[in-house]
Amino acid sequence: MTISYVASGTLAQHTDTVTPALPAGAAAGQLAVLQVVSGHSLDNVPSTPSGWTLAGSFSGGGGTFGLNAGPRRLTFFMRVLAGGDTAPSTAIPSGSSGSMIGARVVTLARTAGTGWRWALTFGQDTVSHTAFSAACATALTFKTGDFCLLGYAWPGQTVSTTARAATASGITFNTATSHFGDAITSGNGARLTNADTSVTAGTGTQAPTVTSTLSAANTGVAGLLRIREASSDVNAVPQSVFPPRNLVSATGLTGDDIVTISLLRQAESSLQAVRAASSIDVTGQASFLRVDAEQPFGISINYAAVLTDVNGAQWTVYSGPITSTVSSDVVSDAIRGVGAAVKIESPLEWKRDRDASQFNINGRIVVVGKPRSSRSGPLTVRTETDDDGDAMNELLDQATEGTILIRKQTSLSRLDGTYSLLDDTESPNWYDEFRWFALNVVKSDDWPDVMEAAGFTLQDISNNFSILSDIAAFFPTNLLAIAQYDFGP
């Protein structure tokens, strides 16, 4: 697992707008970093280029904005290249005396991981001297192998540097490699400088100090951009049970310092939260698993994991597509994971009540009413085997919170959903195993988000293993392996 510095593009500078070229050889999958130095009487953050992400921006150095003096702003934008990418444009307001902006794009490559993760911290040195030292304000997590970009911005156009470095308590950084030190001659001028280093030893959460030796006394700002190959991922697999349900797992969380996770189901452009998987604290957990027993049938869906790391940055990863198929309509309890195969027979005749009163006032009818209710009405379903009929009765007997989930064989948005059961009438046939169930239902709210859907049970384990040593031998890795195992037929 290695991250490497690939190349840097050419410098672009102006009084208000720049479009720096991508480096030669920029390719899909590489991480592009746009490093910007700017100065303006209003100290504006440069605009975010289309398709890029603002990693962070900081202004400092002290003094009053002027020629080769005063504060300068250092900004980093990020983009994972997709191929055929165009040069980014960023700008500060025009018309300010002495305003200036300069930028370069650098590219990085990785050999492993599921993506890119980064964290950024800034510091400043307000004392004009040659021993530049910027103590950063935000602590970052560090571990061996972390790649770090060091960015500097000084007001002095001609100030050159040597001995660029980073230090942190308990963390050993490699000797930094310098890449450029650009004189920005537009407006009041500045210096834009870049280097990279990596962590060779030590693990911990520390606020680093970015240092350099200057050729002439100056003040300025610096930033350390820590970059990793992502370890977190999300996967979804179907259980071989009826009704179908999917196991959705996120892994590699500790490697990316993930502290909060939310799982979402994506069908076309719609995103819906997976039950009991919203803003869950996973601090210190390497993995996270939920069972989705409410997925639509017959259409392709993906799952997304929204991950928040210890520094507050959010990352979203997606599973591959999965389609849950059945040979019938299904009435189920998405909490207990049980249900019955049915055929929905009756036309949909939804009634919507409105608590209203009418008054005859001087020959004019005045109606006063409350909002229209949710839909309610009769729904007739048919089971075709004794097993399905018995399963239907068990479901109706023990429906969690008196609520059932109805889904068409291929999802139908105007029907699929949760319903409160008011009463039911069973009509078995004398001549075969067919039964008709007339359900009197009211469209209800979903089950509370805290109610996790059942996946496997202790009975599943008991049915498959005799003693604890059998379980340990079959699942030698960790408890997640048990949760992810398919105990279906």
Buried (B, 14 or more C-beta within 10 A) or exposed (E): EEBEBBBBBEBBBBBBBBBBBBBEEBBEEBBBBBBBBBBBBEBBBBBBBEEBBBBBBBBBBBEEBBEBBBBBBBBBBBBBBEEEBEBBBBBBEEEBEBBBBBBBBBBBBBEEBBBBBBBBBBBBBEEBEEEBBBBBEBBBBBBEEBBBBBBBBBBBBEBBBEBBBBBBEEBEBBEBEBBBBBBBEBBBBBBBBBBBBBBEEBEEBBBBBBBBEBEEEBBBBBBBBBBBBBBBBBBBBBBEBBBBBBBBBBBBBBBBBBBBBBBBBBBEEEEBBBBBBBEBEBEEBBBBBBBBBBBBBBBEBBBBBBBBBBBEBEBEBBBEEBEBEBEBBBBBBBBBBBBBBBBBEBEEEBEEEEEEEEEEEEEEEEEEEEEEEBBBBBBBBBBBBEEBBEBBBBBBEEBBBEBBBBBBBEBBEEBBBBBBBEEBEEEEEEEEEBBBBBBBBBBBEBBEEEBBBBBBEEEBBEEEBEEEEEEEEEBEEEEBEBBBBBBEE
